[in-house]
Amino acid sequence: MNYEQMNNNKVYVYGEIVSNAEYSHEVYGEGFYNMAIKIERLSGQSDFIPITISERILREEGIKLGDMVALKGQFRSYNKQVDGKSKLALTIFVREVVPKQDNMPTNTIELSGYICKEPIYRTTPFNREICDVLLAVNRAYNKSDYIPCIAWGRNARFVKSIEVGEKVVLQGRIQSREYQKKIDDYNVENRVAYEISISKIALATTDDGLRENNVFVS
């Protein structure tokens, strides 16, 4: 992975491991495991985010249920088969365990990617502006991660006018959100969505810099 691809997608989180390691898959003879991390918000609520971690890191760091850990990595997507249908799944791919960084928020992500679906703008019953956007973030070996993001207020008004194919850079945090999916007239299923809550966003210039006049902070 080259320098640009490494910097397209950067995550730092600090929280509590709240599930045991469950085997996921193997790449070039190395096993990878799924776990979950609980990250507290300033509001007192918490986000529960899936993580994928290699057996090497698990072995070297001795990570287990209940541990408080600081992790760096990338937020990645993959297609998961559920009941015969393909579903977009999201996880933090852990690259390293690091000392807790007291000068950092406990949940932060920086992304650089392309708008790949027309943004969806709406308002809540309390007239709060929201805009949903799907970002394609390039990865090595001609792969991309497709990451749902949500903008609020002035950021929402800015994002709704960005055209498909435009490149943006953004900062925010990974959040989990519970919702109910109507299956049929008699059944409702509880589900969890993962998305990036945008705190700062800008159009990227041709040299990957920022157009500072387009940066907004919620």
N, C-alpha and C positions, 0 to 999 in steps of 0.2 A: 504494500500500500504506500503510495507516494505521499509527500508532505501535504499537498492540497486535499487529498482524500481524507487524511487524518484530521485535518482542520475543518472539513465540511460538517463534522458531526462530533461534538465534544460534550460529554456528560460528567458531572461530579455530583455524587449523592452521599449523604451520611444518614444512617439509620440502623434499625434493628432487624436482624434476620428472623423472619417469622414462619419459615417452613423448612422442613428437612430437604436435603438435596435429592432430586429425582432425576434419574438418567434420562437424557434427551436424545443425543446422537453422537456419532463419532466422525472426526475429520482427520485424515492422514494418521490414523492410529491413536489419536487423542480423544478421550471421552469428554463430553460436555454435559452439564447438569443444570436443571432448572431449580430456582429457589424464589423466594419473595422477600422484599425488603419493605419495612414500614418506615415512612419518613414523616415526621411531624411538621405541620404547618405552624406559622405564627398564630393562627386563629385558634389553635388547639385541636383542630381536626387532623387527620392523617391520610396520607396516600399510601396505597399498597401496590407496589410496582414489581412485575416479574423481572428476574435477572437470569442471565445465562452465564455460567462460569465454568472454566476448564477444570479437569481433575487435577492438573498440575498446581493451579492456584489454590484449590481446595486443600490439597495435600500440604503445600508449603506454608499456607497461612493457618491451617487448622480451623477454617470457618465452620461454625455449627449454629444450630438453632439457639436464638437468644443473644448472640454476639452483636455488639455495636461495631459497625464497620464503615469506613470511608472508601468509596469505590470510584474509579475513573474508567470510562469506556465510551461506548456509542449506543444510541437508541436505534434499534434495527427492527425491520419488519420481515415477515415471511408468510407464505401461504400455508394455512393449516386446514386439513380436511376434517370437517365436523358434519356428521350425518350425511356424508356424500357430497357436501358442498364445500367450496373453497372459502376460507375466512381469513381476513388479514389479522395476523397476530403480531404483537409488539413486545419487545423485551429490551432491557439494558444488557448489552454484550460487554461483560467485564474484561477490561484489559489489565488492570492492576489494582491492588489494594494499597492505599496510601494512608499516611497519618492524617488525622482529622485536621482540616484547615479552618482555624477559628475566624479567619477574615473572609471566608466564603459562605454564601448561603448553603443550607443543607441540601438543596435540590436546585441544580442549575444546568441548563443546556444551551448550547450555541449551535445553530444550524445554518448551512448555506445550501440552497437548492432552488428548484424551479417549481412554479405554480403549475400543477398538472391537471387541475380540474377547476371549473369556474367557481369562484368563491360564493358561498351562500350567506346572504345578509338577512338578518331578521331583528326584531325587537321583542323583548319580554313584555308580559302584561304590565310591568312597572316601567316600561319605556327604556329599558337598558338595551343598548345596541350590542349585537353579537354578530360575528362573522366567522364561518367555518371555512377552512382552506386545507387542501391536501398538497403536501410538499414532497417532491421527488428529490432525494439526496443521493448523489453519486457515491458509489463504493467501488472497491477494487474488482477486477475481473468482469468489467462491464455490467455490474449489478447496481441496482438502486434500491434504496429504502423509501417506502411511501408512508409518510408520517402525517397523521391528522393534527391540525393545529386550530386553536380558537383564539380570536382577538375580541377585545372589549372596547367600548367607548370610542375615543378618537382613533385608536388602532383599527377598530372594526370599520370605521368610515374610510380609512386609508386603504385597507386591504380589499374592500369590495370593488375598488376601481382597478385593481391590478389584473392585467390580462394573462391568460393561460400562456405559458412559455417564458414569462418574465422570471428573472433570477432575483432572489431576495436573500438577505441575511437577517437572522433574528436571534433574540435571546428570550429565555423564559424558564419555565419549570415543567416537569412531567407530572401530570395529575391523573388520578383515577376517579372515575365517576360511575356510580351505580344508576341503572335505569331499568325500565320494564319494557320488554318486547312482546307485543301482542302476537301470539301464535295462531289463534283462531278465535271464534266468537266466545269460546269458553275457557281458554287457557292463556295465561300471561307468564312469561319467563323472566326471572331476574338476571340481569347481565351486568358486566363491568366494562366500561370503555376507558381507553388510555389515550391521552392527547397532550399536546403542548399548549399550556396557557402562555400566550405571548405577552411579554412585558415591553419589548422593544423590537422594532422591525424597520427595515429600510430596503429600498431597491439597491441592487449591486451595480456598480459601474462596470465598464468593460474590463478594467484591470482588477476587479474584485474589491475595489474600495467601497466606501459608503457615500451615498448622496446625503450629506448630513441634514439638509433641509427637509428630508423625508423621514427623519427618525422621530418617532413619537414614543412617549413613555406613559403608560396607564397610571 
